[in-house]
Amino acid sequence: MTINQYAIVNLSKGSVNIREIPANVIRSYLGGRGTNVYHLNKLLRKNVDPLSPENVLIFGAGLLTGYLIPNASRFNVTAKSPESGFLGDTNCGGYFGPEMRYAGFDQIIIIGKARKPSYIFLQDGSIEIRNASDYWGLDTYNVQIELRKDLGDVQAAVTGEAGEKLVRFANIRNGVKNAGGRGGLGAVMGSKNLKALVAYGTQGLDVAHPEQLLEVTKRANEYVLNSKVISVMGKLGSPYLYDVSNALGAIRTKNSQLNAWSDSLNAEHFEEYVEKMVSCASCVVHCRHRNTMDGEGPEYTTIGLLGANVGISDPKQVIELNNLCNRLGLDTASAGGILAWVFELYEKGIVDKAKFKEEKLEFENFELIKSLLEKTARREGLGDILAESSQAVKHFGPKSADYLIAVKNLPQSDPHDVRYIKAFALGIATASRGADHLRSRPTLEIFLRLPQEVKESIYGAGISPDPTSYEGKENTVFWSDNMYAVIDAVGICKFICHGFNSPHLIGYEHVKDFLDTAVGLKFDIQELKEVGQRIIDTERILNLRFGLTRADDSLPKRYFDDPAPLKTAEGHHVDRKQFQIMLDRYYTLRGWNEDGMVSEERVNELEAIE
């Protein structure tokens, strides 16, 4: 059957209301990230506490998720973030997204709070709210094992101990490695007494034009597999990105006091700990490491944030910290960012050391870091403060905010030090969910020496080939924003996305053909670009409702005031005046006013979609 259903699950009342997604909403937002923010904008009131029953938590699969289209496995989870106070939206791969669709649902909207630990079970068009008391307290690995023992060959999106304890950067997990990591949405699950969404489906998906889809998919697979970057990803995974960034001097080190770290974390040094390479549903890349230490990973982000940023140089120790965070249900990016921040505060005497008699906080101390992660997940001792993430400023004092590497209260997920790379700087400053590399990551700025005509054919005229220049970088970010929003809405992985790590790979033309042959929706390229802009504008409207101002589209103080000290990036920083000019130009491209506000006309236009 063709899946166009969503369900509103009210945990307080124990009720389920199944509805059809209007065709115009699908046409306007596609699915996944798109329809999630559409519904969040419709349902969420202005001043909701993110950890209250009134927050709205939405799981949404991409419109192409579950088809045998390359890397179409993704789903998004969306709510008001308890970590940032702004938009919380996270994207996850694995096998849950397809299974959710095979069980009959594109989207599950969860409101209220269950009286006791619960899970939601989706099966072939039906939904039950079930008792999860036997699963409460289990880590993210074991809860999935127990659910499969009890329910059979199911897929589950779960939260761990950190989510149960309302750690503000608790994540949501499917499988061993796949994480909806950003924004603390695992804590939103915990606040609702929700341990898991579990799906089992046998319904499959209708295909509009089966023979044509097979041909389109075959050509797309061949196209992706012919890419050099994909062959590298299939062998080394994302850790290869560390080598490139570190050589440039763009690796955040010790809370960005430095911008390069040890070559001991280069991808080759993780190879001895790789058991095999594994993948998400319908993936042609196989970028994930099954490690020999009973886990998967680490990804590039984790190597940067739980390696260089906290002063760890031993690959085995990074893997152990990665696996620990995955079991506990902690976002590795925020974990590494918050620990490094607090270590520098302690090092510089900005916090009262007398408050931390039990701990000597310092970089490069593996056992300390491991202990603090465990205490954070359980809110024990100092961990109770660390669990507050960026909101711990209220514990450490206003001066501590000057050392926090975050945007919109979200610790930066990207290991890149952006002082050298001005398009990256604008991208993390304007990203809708905070300091983020998956909203507008303009990798082509640094990884490839592309001919100027190639860059301009992608991003438009006026793009400076110099990554340190401010000229035209708003075009780069604008293009990337829109492309990645569409890719998230259809449920395809960004690793095979046009412009993410390559000037080729899956772009609008491919998405257009997929939508036509798989679901029977015809779009032209301009219409798909407008979907991306519509998603970005809706996210902006939500953030403005949450109190966002132009001042929030900024960078950590260090990126403005402290030049990078090492390697190629030495001496570079972000000029405040030039940044504001660049931001003005970005707002103009978006059609927002000089304060970053969406026009009343555009708000009314988007509100009318139903």
QUIGI-V554561 format. One record per residue. RES is the residue in three letters. SS is DSSP state (~ for helix, > for strand, _ for the rest). PSI is psi in degrees with one decimal (* if undefined). Layout:
BEGIN
{{RES,SS,PSI} {RES,SS,PSI}}
END
This chain:
BEGIN
{{MET,_,153.3} {THR,_,129.3} {ILE,_,112.2} {ASN,_,37.0} {GLN,>,148.1} {TYR,>,164.4} {ALA,>,140.3} {ILE,>,116.4} {VAL,>,114.6} {ASN,>,103.1} {LEU,_,-30.2} {SER,_,-42.0} {LYS,_,-14.4} {GLY,_,28.5} {SER,>,155.3} {VAL,>,129.2} {ASN,>,110.6} {ILE,>,130.6} {ARG,>,164.2} {GLU,>,137.2} {ILE,_,122.3} {PRO,_,142.4} {ALA,~,-34.7} {ASN,~,-31.7} {VAL,~,-43.1} {ILE,~,-44.9} {ARG,~,-35.7} {SER,~,-31.7} {TYR,~,-6.4} {LEU,_,-89.2} {GLY,_,-163.3} {GLY,_,-125.4} {ARG,~,-37.0} {GLY,~,-57.4} {THR,~,-25.9} {ASN,~,-49.2} {VAL,~,-28.6} {TYR,~,-51.2} {HIS,~,-36.9} {LEU,~,-40.9} {ASN,~,-34.2} {LYS,~,-33.4} {LEU,~,-24.6} {LEU,_,127.2} {ARG,_,173.3} {LYS,_,-51.3} {ASN,_,41.7} {VAL,_,133.0} {ASP,_,125.8} {PRO,_,-24.7} {LEU,_,17.0} {SER,_,162.9} {PRO,_,-20.0} {GLU,_,-15.3} {ASN,_,148.2} {VAL,_,124.8} {LEU,>,124.2} {ILE,>,127.0} {PHE,>,125.2} {GLY,>,126.5} {ALA,>,148.5} {GLY,_,155.1} {LEU,_,-23.2} {LEU,_,-3.5} {THR,_,132.4} {GLY,_,-13.1} {TYR,_,161.1} {LEU,_,45.6} {ILE,_,140.7} {PRO,_,125.2} {ASN,_,28.7} {ALA,>,78.7} {SER,_,1.5} {ARG,_,152.7} {PHE,>,156.4} {ASN,>,149.1} {VAL,>,132.2} {THR,>,139.8} {ALA,>,178.6} {LYS,>,131.1} {SER,_,129.5} {PRO,_,-12.0} {GLU,_,-45.9} {SER,_,-28.4} {GLY,_,-2.0} {PHE,_,-157.9} {LEU,>,129.1} {GLY,>,119.9} {ASP,>,128.4} {THR,>,146.2} {ASN,>,137.2} {CYS,>,143.9} {GLY,_,-147.5} {GLY,_,-138.4} {TYR,_,-3.6} {PHE,~,-43.3} {GLY,~,-52.7} {PRO,~,-41.4} {GLU,~,-36.6} {MET,~,-40.7} {ARG,~,-40.1} {TYR,~,-25.0} {ALA,_,-5.5} {GLY,_,7.8} {PHE,_,134.2} {ASP,_,-29.3} {GLN,>,137.9} {ILE,>,120.7} {ILE,>,121.7} {ILE,>,125.0} {ILE,>,163.6} {GLY,_,-167.0} {LYS,_,130.3} {ALA,_,148.6} {ARG,_,-25.2} {LYS,_,164.0} {PRO,_,132.0} {SER,>,161.9} {TYR,>,158.2} {ILE,>,127.1} {PHE,>,120.5} {LEU,>,127.0} {GLN,>,113.0} {ASP,_,54.7} {GLY,_,-1.7} {SER,>,156.1} {ILE,>,133.6} {GLU,>,143.1} {ILE,>,119.8} {ARG,>,159.8} {ASN,>,128.4} {ALA,_,19.3} {SER,_,-35.9} {ASP,_,-17.0} {TYR,_,-13.2} {TRP,_,134.6} {GLY,_,-12.2} {LEU,_,147.6} {ASP,_,175.1} {THR,~,-26.8} {TYR,~,-53.4} {ASN,~,-31.0} {VAL,~,-36.7} {GLN,~,-37.8} {ILE,~,-45.9} {GLU,~,-37.7} {LEU,~,-39.3} {ARG,~,-34.0} {LYS,~,-41.2} {ASP,~,-31.8} {LEU,~,-6.5} {GLY,_,-152.5} {ASP,_,64.9} {VAL,_,164.1} {GLN,>,142.9} {ALA,>,142.8} {ALA,>,116.8} {VAL,>,162.4} {THR,_,157.9} {GLY,_,-156.7} {GLU,~,-37.7} {ALA,~,-39.7} {GLY,~,-41.4} {GLU,~,-33.8} {LYS,_,5.7} {LEU,_,35.5} {VAL,_,129.6} {ARG,_,-5.1} {PHE,_,33.4} {ALA,>,140.8} {ASN,_,-178.1} {ILE,>,135.8} {ARG,>,148.4} {ASN,>,126.1} {GLY,_,-161.4} {VAL,_,-37.3} {LYS,_,-29.5} {ASN,>,127.4} {ALA,>,134.1} {GLY,>,88.2} {GLY,_,-31.2} {ARG,_,141.9} {GLY,_,-0.7} {GLY,_,31.3} {LEU,~,-15.0} {GLY,~,-32.9} {ALA,~,-33.2} {VAL,~,-40.7} {MET,~,-47.9} {GLY,~,-38.9} {SER,~,-22.5} {LYS,_,8.4} {ASN,_,35.2} {LEU,>,114.2} {LYS,>,-33.8} {ALA,>,153.3} {LEU,>,129.5} {VAL,>,134.3} {ALA,>,139.3} {TYR,>,120.3} {GLY,_,144.9} {THR,_,5.6} {GLN,_,-27.1} {GLY,_,-170.9} {LEU,_,137.0} {ASP,_,147.1} {VAL,_,126.0} {ALA,_,-45.9} {HIS,_,83.9} {PRO,~,-47.7} {GLU,~,-42.1} {GLN,~,-38.1} {LEU,~,-40.9} {LEU,~,-42.2} {GLU,~,-44.2} {VAL,~,-42.3} {THR,~,-41.4} {LYS,~,-46.4} {ARG,~,-40.5} {ALA,~,-41.5} {ASN,~,-45.8} {GLU,~,-40.9} {TYR,~,-46.1} {VAL,~,-45.5} {LEU,~,-15.3} {ASN,_,-6.5} {SER,_,135.8} {LYS,~,-39.5} {VAL,~,-32.1} {ILE,~,-36.6} {SER,~,-35.7} {VAL,~,-43.6} {MET,~,-39.2} {GLY,~,-23.4} {LYS,~,-46.0} {LEU,~,-15.8} {GLY,~,-169.5} {SER,~,-16.4} {PRO,~,-20.7} {TYR,~,-22.2} {LEU,~,-26.1} {TYR,~,-43.7} {ASP,~,-47.3} {VAL,~,-47.7} {SER,~,-40.3} {ASN,~,-37.2} {ALA,~,-33.1} {LEU,~,-27.7} {GLY,_,42.6} {ALA,_,35.8} {ILE,>,120.5} {ARG,_,124.0} {THR,>,128.0} {LYS,_,58.1} {ASN,_,37.2} {SER,_,19.4} {GLN,_,-32.4} {LEU,>,169.7} {ASN,_,20.6} {ALA,_,156.3} {TRP,_,-162.1} {SER,_,140.9} {ASP,~,-8.1} {SER,~,-15.1} {LEU,~,10.2} {ASN,_,154.9} {ALA,~,-37.7} {GLU,~,-29.1} {HIS,~,-10.3} {PHE,~,-11.4} {GLU,~,-34.9} {GLU,~,-14.0} {TYR,~,10.1} {VAL,>,121.6} {GLU,>,-45.6} {LYS,>,167.7} {MET,>,136.7} {VAL,>,176.2} {SER,_,169.2} {CYS,_,177.2} {ALA,_,136.8} {SER,_,17.5} {CYS,_,139.1} {VAL,_,3.0} {VAL,_,-46.6} {HIS,_,63.1} {CYS,_,-6.5} {ARG,>,135.8} {HIS,>,123.6} {ARG,>,109.8} {ASN,>,163.4} {THR,_,6.3} {MET,_,30.6} {ASP,_,48.5} {GLY,>,-170.4} {GLU,>,146.9} {GLY,_,-168.2} {PRO,_,156.9} {GLU,_,168.9} {TYR,~,-44.0} {THR,~,-44.1} {THR,~,-38.8} {ILE,~,-41.2} {GLY,~,-47.4} {LEU,~,-34.3} {LEU,_,11.5} {GLY,_,-92.7} {ALA,~,-43.0} {ASN,~,-25.8} {VAL,~,6.2} {GLY,_,26.0} {ILE,_,130.9} {SER,_,-1.8} {ASP,_,116.6} {PRO,~,-38.5} {LYS,~,-39.5} {GLN,~,-38.9} {VAL,~,-42.3} {ILE,~,-42.0} {GLU,~,-41.4} {LEU,~,-39.2} {ASN,~,-50.7} {ASN,~,-37.7} {LEU,~,-47.8} {CYS,~,-41.6} {ASN,~,-41.9} {ARG,~,-43.2} {LEU,~,-22.0} {GLY,_,40.6} {LEU,>,138.0} {ASP,_,119.2} {THR,~,-31.3} {ALA,~,-52.2} {SER,~,-36.4} {ALA,~,-50.2} {GLY,~,-35.6} {GLY,~,-43.8} {ILE,~,-41.3} {LEU,~,-45.2} {ALA,~,-39.3} {TRP,~,-49.0} {VAL,~,-35.6} {PHE,~,-41.8} {GLU,~,-39.6} {LEU,~,-42.1} {TYR,~,-45.3} {GLU,~,-38.7} {LYS,_,0.5} {GLY,_,23.2} {ILE,_,-23.7} {VAL,_,155.6} {ASP,_,106.0} {LYS,~,-22.1} {ALA,~,-23.1} {LYS,~,-14.3} {PHE,~,49.0} {LYS,_,-30.0} {GLU,_,-16.6} {GLU,_,135.8} {LYS,_,105.0} {LEU,_,124.3} {GLU,_,148.8} {PHE,_,160.7} {GLU,_,11.6} {ASN,_,94.1} {PHE,~,-47.2} {GLU,~,-38.2} {LEU,~,-47.1} {ILE,~,-45.0} {LYS,~,-45.4} {SER,~,-41.9} {LEU,~,-34.9} {LEU,~,-44.1} {GLU,~,-42.6} {LYS,~,-34.9} {THR,~,-46.7} {ALA,~,-28.0} {ARG,~,3.2} {ARG,_,50.6} {GLU,_,132.1} {GLY,_,-132.2} {LEU,_,-29.2} {GLY,~,-26.7} {ASP,~,-31.5} {ILE,~,-45.4} {LEU,~,-32.5} {ALA,_,-15.7} {GLU,_,-6.8} {SER,~,-135.7} {SER,~,-21.6} {GLN,~,-5.0} {ALA,~,-5.1} {VAL,~,-35.9} {LYS,~,-19.8} {HIS,~,-34.4} {PHE,~,-10.3} {GLY,_,157.1} {PRO,~,-29.8} {LYS,~,-28.1} {SER,~,-26.7} {ALA,~,-27.1} {ASP,~,-18.9} {TYR,~,0.3} {LEU,_,121.4} {ILE,_,85.6} {ALA,>,158.2} {VAL,>,133.9} {LYS,_,36.4} {ASN,_,5.1} {LEU,>,117.8} {PRO,>,141.2} {GLN,_,127.5} {SER,_,-29.2} {ASP,_,127.2} {PRO,_,-11.2} {HIS,>,134.4} {ASP,_,118.0} {VAL,_,5.5} {ARG,_,-28.6} {TYR,_,-28.5} {ILE,_,96.0} {LYS,~,-30.8} {ALA,~,-39.2} {PHE,~,-39.9} {ALA,~,-48.2} {LEU,~,-37.3} {GLY,~,-46.5} {ILE,~,-27.5} {ALA,~,-34.7} {THR,~,-6.6} {ALA,_,138.6} {SER,_,-25.7} {ARG,_,5.1} {GLY,_,-166.4} {ALA,_,103.6} {ASP,_,143.7} {HIS,_,1.6} {LEU,_,1.3} {ARG,_,-38.5} {SER,_,35.7} {ARG,_,103.9} {PRO,_,66.2} {THR,~,-30.5} {LEU,~,-14.3} {GLU,~,-29.7} {ILE,_,-26.0} {PHE,_,-18.0} {LEU,_,136.0} {ARG,_,76.1} {LEU,_,145.3} {PRO,_,144.5} {GLN,~,-37.5} {GLU,~,-28.7} {VAL,~,-46.0} {LYS,~,-42.9} {GLU,~,-28.2} {SER,~,-25.5} {ILE,~,-54.4} {TYR,~,-17.7} {GLY,_,170.3} {ALA,_,155.7} {GLY,_,13.2} {ILE,_,121.9} {SER,_,136.6} {PRO,_,-11.9} {ASP,_,117.5} {PRO,_,-18.9} {THR,_,-7.0} {SER,_,152.3} {TYR,_,-8.5} {GLU,_,124.4} {GLY,_,0.1} {LYS,~,-23.2} {GLU,~,-31.8} {ASN,~,-40.5} {THR,~,-46.8} {VAL,~,-42.3} {PHE,~,-47.6} {TRP,~,-46.2} {SER,~,-43.9} {ASP,~,-53.5} {ASN,~,-44.6} {MET,~,-47.4} {TYR,~,-29.7} {ALA,~,-42.1} {VAL,~,-43.5} {ILE,~,-41.8} {ASP,~,-37.9} {ALA,~,-29.0} {VAL,~,-13.3} {GLY,_,22.0} {ILE,>,145.5} {CYS,_,139.7} {LYS,~,-19.0} {PHE,~,-19.4} {ILE,~,22.3} {CYS,>,137.5} {HIS,_,121.4} {GLY,_,-11.2} {PHE,_,-54.8} {ASN,_,6.7} {SER,_,150.5} {PRO,_,-0.5} {HIS,_,-136.1} {LEU,_,-163.5} {ILE,>,120.1} {GLY,_,-163.9} {TYR,~,-40.0} {GLU,~,-42.3} {HIS,~,-44.9} {VAL,~,-41.2} {LYS,~,-46.4} {ASP,~,-38.3} {PHE,~,-47.7} {LEU,~,-39.1} {ASP,~,-52.4} {THR,~,-29.6} {ALA,~,-52.0} {VAL,~,-0.5} {GLY,_,23.4} {LEU,_,124.6} {LYS,_,124.5} {PHE,_,151.4} {ASP,_,171.8} {ILE,~,-42.1} {GLN,~,-38.7} {GLU,~,-38.2} {LEU,~,-39.4} {LYS,~,-36.9} {GLU,~,-31.2} {VAL,~,-46.2} {GLY,~,-44.8} {GLN,~,-37.0} {ARG,~,-41.2} {ILE,~,-46.7} {ILE,~,-43.0} {ASP,~,-39.7} {THR,~,-40.5} {GLU,~,-38.4} {ARG,~,-42.1} {ILE,~,-42.2} {LEU,~,-47.6} {ASN,~,-37.4} {LEU,~,-38.2} {ARG,~,-33.1} {PHE,_,-0.6} {GLY,_,9.8} {LEU,_,141.9} {THR,_,173.7} {ARG,~,-35.8} {ALA,~,-22.5} {ASP,~,-16.9} {ASP,_,66.4} {SER,_,-166.9} {LEU,_,161.3} {PRO,_,145.0} {LYS,~,-38.7} {ARG,~,-36.4} {TYR,~,-27.3} {PHE,~,-42.5} {ASP,~,-23.5} {ASP,_,108.9} {PRO,_,145.2} {ALA,_,136.5} {PRO,_,-9.7} {LEU,_,154.4} {LYS,_,-151.4} {THR,_,-35.2} {ALA,_,-2.2} {GLU,_,131.4} {GLY,_,-9.4} {HIS,_,143.0} {HIS,_,-179.6} {VAL,_,121.9} {ASP,_,128.1} {ARG,~,-44.5} {LYS,~,-46.2} {GLN,~,-35.3} {PHE,~,-43.8} {GLN,~,-37.0} {ILE,~,-43.2} {MET,~,-39.9} {LEU,~,-40.4} {ASP,~,-46.3} {ARG,~,-36.4} {TYR,~,-46.5} {TYR,~,-40.1} {THR,~,-44.1} {LEU,~,-38.1} {ARG,~,-14.9} {GLY,_,16.9} {TRP,_,159.6} {ASN,_,-177.4} {GLU,_,-16.4} {ASP,_,5.2} {GLY,_,19.6} {MET,_,142.2} {VAL,_,137.9} {SER,_,151.8} {GLU,~,-36.6} {GLU,~,-43.9} {ARG,~,-40.0} {VAL,~,-46.8} {ASN,~,-38.3} {GLU,~,-45.1} {LEU,~,-36.0} {GLU,~,-25.7} {ALA,_,-12.4} {ILE,_,124.3} {GLU,_,*}}
END
